[in-house]
Amino acid sequence: MDTAYLKENQDRFLTELIDWLRIPSVSADPKFAGDITKAAEYLKARFEEVGLDNVELCPTAGNPIVYGEKIVDASLPTVLVYGHYDVQPADPYELWDSPPFDPVIKDGKIYARGACDDKGQVYMHVKALEVMKQAGDFPCNIKIMIEGEEEVGSNNLGIFVRANKEKLRADVILVSDTGMLANDVPSIEVGLRGLSYHEVEVTGPNRDLHSGLYGGAVANPINVLCKMIASLHDENNHITIPGFYDNVAVLSTEERAELNRVPHSDDEFKQSIGLPDVYGEKGYTTVERVGIRPTLDVNGIWGGYTGEGAKTVIASKAYAKISMRLVPNQTSEEITQLFQQHFESIAPSGVTVKVKPHHGGEPVVTPTDSVAYKAAADAMETTFGKRPIPTRGGGSIPIVAMFKSELGLDTVLLGFGLDSDAIHSPNEHYGVFNFMKGIETIPHFYQNYAAAMK
């Protein structure tokens, strides 16, 4: 590993990433469709520059997938790298300290939408390939597939994977779309929660009504929606949907004790996000609440008048977006059905309710005794000087389960982000240290994996 080359080219690597971050590749909003294309084309050009072959923009029914490969020898193992170039919407813009698509570096961090999730982490792989090319060291075959729809459910990725199984044939999948505990406490996520996401609509009268003339005589959809949502948890923050916990995997006392060995301080956790106390399902620690327990959260709620001043109306409609994080043995299909049935059943007679499922994904647990996991752990130990800790992640990457079912491949989650990076929030950022450490570590993974597979 040529660390001198890495240090000499750090500023250029950062400049290239910043140029990519300037492109607002927001997949959720059609007005950014042109920018999605620009971001894909930018990445394609970088693939070509670092010496990948068969580089192409693969069309889908939605956004293109950027693909490239370096096939050294058919007898060598093959690693398939996955990531995404689309980003979350930057709203609300007014809460950013600097414009979300005008990246700045301050206090050793790159501030921009997508800095950590996932452009910065994808670009580590691109620059790691450049470092390897410069050293003339490709110890295994590498395929890299970066999609543009992860933030909206990866609806077309499964179709692409099923249609291109030979093209994507590999021995393991490598993903950097996760994080680690701290810059001085490296870790590798070995579990991810699944997801079931919905939009609900509550309709009352056929138009907005004067709250004086009609108030007290009709069901107010906003009031009703709030009551319905409140009923989804009991006094112990246990989810009340019948059957919700039926298939939840229960960890043993020993497994829970091992999970809680990770360095964690509730006081630091509270301070980092400005809260007076921790909160969650009774009987579980913070580490367990975000790693091994399912959740239900309202991600957005709206209806009625929200402009300046007062407008005394009873709204005709109220809406909310609701997501559930799932754990092993739950399935998104099962939970989607249970939620829809329950939410419709608890509606009072004065309103009608519609539940619109959006996207979902399955929970996964990856093995810690595999050749690939050990190769990643050894790589991190080499560059951090410490053995990484296996952890359960609270987020969801639905494609990990899909890769297992469609390609039969396990995934190594070699992420370098931090919980404090504010992904999906205003002022998202990614540490320069983390970016460079990823570029340094990834080549060691390839070397370790190829050596172990001989």
N, C-alpha and C positions, 0 to 999 in steps of 0.2 A: 504494500500500500504506500503510494507516494504522497506522504503528508506535505512535503515541500510544495508540490504542484498545487495541492489543495489550498494551502495558505497564500501562495502567489496569485491565485486566481479567485480568491474569495470575493473581492469587490465586483469582478465581472459576473460571477455567479449570481450575486445579489441584484445587480443591475438587470440582468436578464429576467430574474423572477419578478422584479418590480414592473418591468415592461409587460409581463404577462398578467400581473395583478391589475394593471390599469384597464384591462379589457373586462367590462362588466358582464360576465358570462352567467347571467341569472336565468336558470331554466324554468322557474315558476311563472315568469311574466313574458308573454309573447313579444312584447316590444323590444326585448333584448335578443331576438332571434338572430339578427345580424352579428351581434357580438359573440354569440355562441359559435357561429361559423368562424369568426376571426380568431377566437381562442383556440379552436381546434386546428386551424391552419398554422397558428404560431407554434403549437406543440409539434405538429407534423414536421415543420422546418427544423426544429431542435432535434427531433429524432434522426433526421437525415444528417445533421451536423455531427452527431456523436457516433456515426457509423453504423446505425441500424440498417438492415436490409428489408426489402419488401414493405416499405413504409407506405401506408395508405390511409385515407379517410374512408371508413366503411360506412355506407349509408344505412340508415334504419328508417322506420316509419316516423321517428322523431329526430333527435340530434345525432350527429355522426359519432362513430367510435374511432379513435386514433389508434392505429396498430403498427407495430414494427417488431423486428426480430433479429437476433444474431445467433445463427446456427453454426456452431463451431465444428461439431462432430456428432453424427447421429448416435454414436455409442455413449455419449456423455449424457448426464441427467439434464432435464429441462425445467426451468423455473418460469412460471407465468406470473407476471406482475400486473396487478389491477389497481386502478385508482379512478378518480373522476376530476374533470376540469370545470364542471358547472358549480355554481356557488349559490348560497342562500340569498334571498332578497336582503338589501341593506337597510330597509325601513326599520325604525324611524331614523331618517337621516340626521335630524336635528340633535340626536343624542350622541353622535360621533364627535370626538374632539378634533378630528381631521377628516376630510372627505374620504368615504370608503373606497373609492376607486382612484384616489390620488395618493398612492402609498408613501409613507414616511417611515424612517428608521429613527427611533428615539429610545434611550435607555436600553439599547441592545436588543430591541424588538422591532419587527416589521409590522406596522399597523395598516391593515387593508382587509376588505372582505375577501375571504378565500385564502388569507395568508397561511393559516394552519389547515383549514378544511376546504379543499384538500390540495390546492395548487402548490403550496409550499412543500408539502410532503411528497407530492408527485414529482416535483422538480428535483428533489433530492436524488431520486432514482435516475433521472436524466443526467444529472451531473456526476453521479457515481459511475455511470457508463462512460462518460468522458474521461474520468480519472483512470478507469480500467483500460480504455482505448489508448490513452497516452502511455500507459505502462506496458501495453501489449499483452494484457493478461485477462483473457476471458476463459475462466476455468470450466464453464458449463454453458449450455445453450440457454438463451434468454428470450422470452417473448413478453411483450408489454402491450397491454390493452387498457386504454383510458377512455372512459365513457363520459357522456354529457347529460345524463339524466338521473344521477344518483339522488339529488336533492328533491326529486319529484317521484321517486319510487322505482326507478330503473325498469320501467315498463317494457322497453324494447331489448334490454340486455339479455334476458332469458331466451327470447326468440333468436337473437344473434348467436348465442352460445349453442343452442340446440342445432342450429343450421351450420355451425362451423366447428364441430367437435374434433375433426381431424386437424384443422388449422390450429386449434387451441390445445392440442394434445401435449401434456406436460406431466411432471412427477409431483409437483407441489405448487401452491399459489402463495405469492408474497404480497401482502397489503400493508401500506402505511397510511392508515386513515384512523388511527387510534392514538392513544397517549401513553405516558408513563407517569409514575408517581411524583418524581421530582428530578431536577437536573443532577442531583447527587444520589438519587435512589432510582436507578434504572429498573424497569419492569416490562413485562410482556403480557398483554391481555390474552387469556386463554378461554374466555367466555364472553358472549354478547347476548343481550336480551333481544327478543323479537319485538314485533310492532303490529298493532292494529289501530288504524287511523280512520276517523269518521268526521263528517260534518252533519250537524243536526239542524233542523228547521222546525220551529214551533209557530203555527199560524192560528190567530184568533179571529177578530172581525175582518170583514172584507176590505177595510180601509183603515188608515189611522183615524182615531177618534179623539174628540175633545175630552180631556180627562175630567172636566167638571160635569159635563152633560152625561157622560157614560161611566165615570169612575165608580166602582163599587157594584156595578150591575153586569159587567162583562169580565171574562178572564183576560188578564193582562199577560200577553205572551212572554214578556221579559220577566215578570214576577214568577210565572209558571216555570220557565226555563231554569231560573235560579234555584227554585225549590227542587226541581227534578235533579239538577246537578248536585245539589247539597245532599240529596238522599243516596247518592252513589257511594258514600263512605259512612261508616258508623262512628261512634265515639272513640274507637280505638284506631281509626284510620284504616279500617279493614274494608275492602271493596264489597259491596252488598249485592252484586249481580249473582243470582242463583247459579251455582255450578262453576263459578269463575275459578275457584281454587281446586277443583276436583282432580286435575292432572298435574298440579304443581309438584315438581321434584323437591323432596324434603331432604335436606342435608343432615348428616349425622352430627352429633355433638362434637366429635373429633374433627369433622370437615369444617364445621363452623369455627372451631377454635383455630384451625390452620388458616382459614380465610382472614380472621381477625388479627393475625400476626403482622399484617402489613402495617407500616408506619402510618398512623393516623391520629390526629388530634381534633376532637370536636371543637375546641376553643379556636384553633387556627381555621378550621372549616367555617365556623360562624363568622369570624372576623373577615375572611377572604371575600364573603358575599354580603357583608353588612347585616347580619341577622342577630337578634337577641338570643335565639335558642335554636336547637335542632328540632326537627319535626318529622313525623312519619309513623309507620305502622308499629303499634305497641309490641314490645317483646323482641325487637331486632335492633342491632346497632346500625350506625350510619353506613358503615362498610357493607353490611348485609342488605340494607334497604336499597342501595344503589347497585348491588351486584347479583343477588340471588332471589329477590322478591319482585313480584309483578306490581305494576302501578297503574293508576288512572289519573290523567291530568287534563285540565282544560287549557288548550293552547291559544284560544281566542274566543271572544264573546262580543256580540254587538246587536244593536237594534235600537229603534226609536231615534230621538233627536240628540245629537252629540255636538252640535255647533255652539257658537258663542251665544251667551245669554240664555233665556228660558223659552221653551215652547212646550206648553202643557198638552201633551198628547199621550194616548195609549197606542202604542205601535201595533200595526197589523201583524208584524212578524218579528221574531227574534232568532238569532243564530248562534251556534257555537261550534268550535272545532275541538274534538276530544281524541286523545291518543292513549293507548294502553301499551306499556312495555311488558313483554312476556318473558317467561323463564322456561328452562327445559321441561319438556313433556306437554306444554301448552302449544297449540297451533293457532296461527292467525285466523284460519277459516273457522275453527271452533269458537274462538273468542268473538269474532265478528258477528257470528250468528247469535251468540248469547247476549251480546250488547244490544244488538238491534231488537231482539225480542223483548228484552227487559225494558229498554228505554221507551219503546212504544207502549208497553203494558202499563207503565206508571203515569202516563199522560192523563190528566183529568178530562172530563167529558166536554169541557168548554173550549178545547183546542184540538187541532190535528197536528200530528207529528210525522216528519219524514226523517229517515236516517239514510245518509248517503255514504257508503264505505268508500274510502280512498285507497291507499296502498297499505300493504302489510309485509311482514317478513317473519322468518322463523328464528327462534333462539338457537344458539350453538354453543358447544363446549369442545375445544380442540385439545388433542392429547399433548401432554408435556413430556412424554417418553419417546417421541418420534425423532428421527434423524434430523428433520427440518427444524423442529423446536430447539434441539440441542445445538444445531449450527447457529441459530439466531442468538441463543443465550451465550454461546462462546464468543460470538462476534461482539455483543454488547460488553461482555466482560473484558475483552481485549481493549476496547476504546474507552470504556468508562472506568476500568479498574475495579469493578465490582460485579458480582454475579447478579443478574436481574431477578426480580421477584415475580412469579406468576400471579396474575390478578384477574378478577372477573370485572368486565366493563359494563357500565350501565346503559351504554348506547346500543344502537342497532345498525348492523350492516347486512341487510337482507340477502345480498348476493352470496354471502359466505355459505349459507345453507344451500342455496341454489347451485353453487359450484360443486358441493358435495354430492347432491342428487343427480346433477346432469353430467359432470365430468369425473365423479368419483374421487375428487381430490380434497385433501385437507388444506387449510389455510394457516399461514403463520402471520400474526398481526404484529408486525415490527413497526410500531408507531413511536413518534418522538414529540408529540404535543403534550401540553399540560392542561389540567382542568381549568387553570386560570387564564387560558388563552382566549376566552370569551367567544368561542365559536357559536354561530347562529345569533350572536348578540352584537350590539354596537361596540365599536372599538376592538373588534377581533384582532389578534396579533399572534406572532410566532417568533420565538427567540432566534436570533442569529446563531447563538450557540447550538440550538437544537437543529437548525437547518444544516449547519456545517457538520455537526456530529452524526447526523443521518448519512450525509454523503461519505463520511469516513467509515461508518459502520457497515453499510450495505455491501461493499466489495468483500469484506471479511465473511459475510454470510455466504456469498457465492463460493468463496474458496473453501470454507468449512464444509458446506453441503456437498460440493463436488468431491472433496477428499473422502468424506464419509460414505459416499455412494459408490466408490470404486469397488 
